[in-house]
Amino acid sequence: MAQKLHITTSPHVHCGDTIERNMRWVIWALMPVLIASFFVFGVGALIVTATSVLSCLFFEWSITKFILKRPSTLGDLSAVITGFLLAFNLPSNIPLYMIVVGALVAIGIGKMAFGGLGNNPFNPALVGRVFLLISFPAKMTSWPVPAGLATSYIDAETGATPLNLIGQIAGGNTAAADQLPSLGNLFIGNVGGCIGEVSALLLLVGFVVLLCTKVITWHIPVSILATVGVLTGLMWFINPVLYVNPLYHLCSGGLMLGAIFMATDYVTSPMTHKGMVWYGIGIGFLTVIIRYFGSYPEGMSFAILLMNAVTPLINNWCKPKRFGEAVK
């Protein structure tokens, strides 16, 4: 008698969604920002990004081959994304050896030490960035000012970023308000800072691309931006002299980059929509607290890493009911 029933494990229907496909869309969504950074900061933006990506690829290949003794995982493009995001969190004039060190920490400690993609509890790019920030604070807080294509890599002129000025205003130096760039320049990206901070507009374009391709959902980015907007808006309402318009916070620093491209990392963020919202609220709250009361003007990296650590608790708290389970 011919066998008519074929028993297999799930999934029985495949939607065509793969890691490579999602990573590829993230790369495309980041490209407009990379191009804009080239026109704002010059060739240094491309040098830093290329160095970071190539270093991440090399360290993942070498660790996988010689230490873990596994087949290469470069094809999933996750190391490329780590390289991009690490570079986008760096100034465009940082020495090359620091980028290589950051890539080693991001891939070696932040990712491969836990077993590779899918096992890391913290966002690898942010692990590398925070390590560099703590180890080389002077270089990591010397931000090139926009000078166009003529900007040299090493000798770029540096200056205060909008977040530095916002911190000075909150500290009582209200004269710093006169140095703040216009909201238009902030939105378009004609300001100093990290490579990935050049344009809130282009980051939002990337957000739309990732939403339309269903690589991410709206829950984490919107909850982060809404929390920061509400909290900074409340502070502005209480004392508009010391606290700036919340739009400055939304368009400044790494808020957009972190909310759209780093906090949404599949591995280190909650699995349910309810959990994503609480996760985003936590990141937004911690970002505002660090920006106003911390030693660093930017709190996005620390906020995401702290909430990465809380993700298992959020997943346990927001666990959906099993099918057939009685509702208490």
N, C-alpha and C positions, 0 to 999 in steps of 0.2 A: 504494500500500500504506500503510495507516494506521500511524503510529508507535506502537509498543507499549512502548517502553523510554524512560523519562524519566531523564535523568542530571542529578543535582544535587549540590552540595557538602554536606558534613555541617554541622550535625547533621540526620539524617533523622527522628529522633523527638525532639520537644521536650517537656520535663518541666513546662513552665510556670514554671520558676524564672527570675526577673528581678532586676535590681539594685533596682528600686523595691520589689518584694515583700520582699526581704531587709532593705532599709533601713527599711521600714515596721515590720517585726517588731522591729528593734532599737529603734526609737522606742517601741513599746509596752512593750518589756522595761525601758526606762529610766523610764517614767512612774511606777511605784511609788516609785522613789527620789526623783524630783522632788517628788512629793506629800509624802513623808516629810520632805524638806529644808524644805518650806514650814512644816510644823508644828514643826520643830526650830529653824530660823533665822529664821522669819518671812518677810515679803514680800520681803526682800532676795534670797532664793534665786530667786524668780520674776523679779525685775527683772534680775538678772545673767543668768539663762538666756535671757529674752526678748531682751535686748540682744545677747547673743552670737549667737543664732540669726539674728536680723534682720540683724546686721552681716555675718555669713558669707554670707547670701543676697544681700545688696546687693553685696558685693565680688566674689562669683562672677559675678553677672549683669553687673556693669559691666566686669570684666576680659574676660569672654567676648565681650561686645558691642563694646566700644570698642578693645580691644587685640588680642585674638586674632581678632576678626571672624568669630566662629562663632555658630551657633544656640545659644539658651539651653540650659543643662544643669541648670537648677534642678529639672526634673521627676524626675531620678534620686534626689533627696532626700539625696545625699551631703553637700551643704553644710549641711543641717539636722542631720545626725549630727555633723558637725564642730563646729557651734555648740553642740550639747548637750554633747559631750565636753569642749570647751574650758571651758564654764561649769562643768561638774562638777569641773574641776580648779582652780577659783578659790574664794577666800573669798567669803562672801555680802555683804561690805561693801566690796568693791573699787570704786574710782571708775569711772564709766561710760566715761570716755575711755580708760582702760587696757584695758577689754574690747574696745573698737573697734580699738585698736592691735593687740591680740592676735589678733583676727579677721582683720585685714589681713595680718598675718604668716602666720597659719595658711593662709589661702586664697591670698594673693598669692605668698608665698614657698614655703610648704610643699606647695602643690598646683598652682596654675595656672602657676607658673614652669617646671614640668616638663612641662606639656602637659595638665594636668587629670587627672580620675579615671582610674586605671589606669597612670599613668606616674610618680606620686610615689614616691620611694624611702623617705620617712619619713612617719610618721603626722602629718597636718597639725595636728590638735588639740594634739599634744604639742610640735610645733615652736612653735606659738603660746604654749603654756604655759611652756616652757623660756625662750623669749625674754623673757616677762614676768618670770619668776623672776630672771633675770640682770639685767634692766634696772631692775626695781622690787622689790628684795629685801625692803625693809621692809614694803610693802603686801602682798606675796605671802606673807609669813610671819606676818601678824597675823591669827590665826584667831578668829572669833567663838565664844563659848561658847554652848551651848544655852540659849535663854531663851524659847522658844515664840513664839506668834503676836504677842506684844506687842513683839518685838524691832524696833527701828528700823533703817533701812537703813544710815545713815552712822554713827550713834553706838552701834553694837553693842559690848557689852563683849567684850574679847578675853582669851585665856588660853592656857596651854600645852596642846598636843595630846598624846595618848598617846605618839606617836613622839618628841616632844621630851623627855618624861619618861623614856622608855626609853633615849634617848641620854644623858641625865644619869646614869642608873643605871649604864650601861656605862662612863661616864667616871669613876666612883668616888663619885658623889653618891647613895649608897644610901638616903638619907632621901626621895628623890623617889618611892620605891616606895610610900610611904603616900598619895601623891596620884593614883596610877593608878586609873582607873575600874574597876569590876568587869567581868569578862568578859561578864556578862549585858548591861550597858549598852553595851559595845562591839559585841556581836552584834546587839542591837536597833537601836542607833544614837544613843543619848543622849550624844553626845560632840561636842567641837569639832573643826573641821577644814574641809576642802573641802566644797562642796555635795554632791559625789558620794560622800562617805565616811560618810554618815549611818547606813547600815544594811547590815551584812554579810548579814543575813538576806534583805533585799529584793534585794540584788545576786545572791545565790544563786538567788532566785526567778527573776530575769531570766535567769540561766544556764540554768535548767531550761527556760524558755520557748524560748530560742534553740536548745537541744539538741532539744527536741521538734519544733520547726519546721524542723530541719535547716539552720538558718542558719550554725551553727558546729559543729565537732566537739569532743570532750572533750580532745583531745590537748594543746593549748597551755595552757588554764587549769589542767588537772590537773597537768601537768608543772611549771608555775610554782609552784603552791601546794604540791605535794609537795616540791620542791627547797627552798623557803623553810622549810617545816615540818621537814624533816630537818636542814638546816644550823643553824637556830636551836635546834632540839631538842638537837643535839649540843653547842652552846655552853652551853645551859642545864644539860645533864648535867655538863659539865666544871666550871662555876662558877655555881651557881644564885643566888649573891649578886649578881653583876654582870650576869648575863644572864637575862632574864625568860622565863616560860613561852612556848613557841612559839605558843600560841593567841593571845597578845597581838599577835604579829607578823602572824598570818594575818587578824586582824579589824581591824587598825589601818591608818591611812593609805590610800593609793590602791591597795593590793595587789589587792583583789578587783575594783575598777573596772578597773584596768589589765589584769589577767589575763583578764577575761571580755569586756570591750568594746573594748579598744584593742590589745592584743597580737594579737588574732584578726583584725585588719584584713586582708582578702583580699590587697590590693595589696602590703603591706609584710611579709607573713609567708610562710614556706615553703609549697610546694605539696604536698609528700608528707607522709604521716603520720609517717614516720621523721624527716624534717626538722623537723616541728612539735615533736616531743618534744625534740630537741636544742636547738631555738630556745627552748623554754620553760625547759629546764634552764639555758641561758645567762642568760635574764632573771632567773630566780630566784637564781642564784649572784651576779650583779652587784648585784641589789637588796640582798641580805644584806651584801655587802662595803661598799656605799655607806652603808647604814644604820648599820653598826657602826664603819666607819673613815673615812667621808667627812665633808665639811663640812656637808652637808645631812642632816636626819634622815630624809628620804624619798628613796629611790633608784629608784623604779619608773619614773618618766618617763625618766631618763637610761638606765636599763637597756634599756627598750624601744627607744629611739632607737639605742643602740649595736648592739643585735641586728638592728634594721632594716637597718643598714649591712652586716651579715654575711649577711643573707638570700640574696643572689645566690650567695655561696660555699656556703651550706648547700644551696641548690637544685642546684648543680653537683655537690656531694659525694653527695647523696642521690638523684641522678637514677636513675629506674627503668630496668631493662634493656629494650632494644627487643625487640619480639616477634621471636623467631627468633634473637636474638643468643646466641652461645655463652657459657656461664657460665665464668668463669676460676677 
